[in-house]
């Protein structure tokens, strides 16, 4: 019998044991790398790769390199002297070490054993999903319901970022976030995330007790980065093309996965260089934020590539428009479509899923984790003091 095996490190290790072989899984684990390089440098890199036994295809903007992970790492070592940046990028892409913990303002959440659930709490009545609760008392009641249903993190948003939405006055967003977060903070030890990208609401949310800033703008504002660093908070670095008002006006990419990967890699580097703790940085490819239906589907299909960034990976697909495009369902009837995207996101390497329907998605994540992570999982909170 001959069969093709899934080229993941865990599968390769298990199959080595199954056939009674000893050795490094990286020596046989298959890898396909895309290396962007100038016409002048491509021939020398290609020659080095060929000498190491790698298969290469040279194009007008770079190389496609295939071979074992070990051979690709040897290529990085050979390139260190003359081409240090590609060498660093190769090592980053091949890194199989995923973070074991997410640490935000003294709270530590375990990663890897199961998928974390970020429950959505919208405070703006203009929310695309129709679930905005502007009154503080109602919002706190809903938040407690999300936690009881299984949310590990609460994501509180004071302003809609749906396609076509315009910013509300900063003082309104600030007041909403401050009131709800300040009321919630003594009621739960679960991390609270503030879904905002403007420095004044950011600081107000952190002062009120938020642990994470969920920045849909992808760290475009240095003042936001400074606030995150100052408070020792975590941050979600999300990709968005344009602004919420303009993002769905003919979004276009030459290479949607490559461009978003590069953007997130640069933003993560900027955050680290600015003093933000690496163990608190989360990346999010921004499903639905400046992407067409085909863009969203390709991002989900190739989601695992983003694990090469070496940071916890968050995916937010809940009730979004592309699900409606595929299924023909309205916002209020996208539960099953959302469940499919959540399950496949977990299969693609997501560490955190951001959802509206926490109770239902808790069951989806539990079942998906049992398959993908190879073990039964606990539904108890993973936050340690």
Secondary structure as UniProt FT lines:
FT   HELIX           9..18
FT   TURN            19..20
FT   HELIX           25..27
FT   STRAND          30..36
FT   HELIX           39..51
FT   TURN            52..53
FT   STRAND          55..58
FT   STRAND          62..68
FT   HELIX           69..79
FT   TURN            80..82
FT   HELIX           84..94
FT   STRAND          101..104
FT   TURN            105..106
FT   STRAND          107..110
FT   STRAND          116..122
FT   TURN            125..126
FT   TURN            128..129
FT   HELIX           136..149
FT   STRAND          153..157
FT   TURN            163..164
FT   HELIX           170..185
FT   TURN            186..187
FT   STRAND          191..195
FT   HELIX           199..208
FT   STRAND          212..215
FT   TURN            216..217
FT   HELIX           222..231
FT   STRAND          234..238
FT   TURN            244..248
FT   HELIX           256..273
FT   TURN            274..275
FT   HELIX           278..280
FT   STRAND          281..284
FT   TURN            287..288
FT   HELIX           293..301
FT   HELIX           303..309
FT   STRAND          312..315
FT   TURN            318..319
FT   HELIX           321..327
FT   HELIX           331..333
FT   HELIX           335..347
FT   TURN            348..349
FT   STRAND          352..355
FT   HELIX           358..372
FT   STRAND          383..384
//
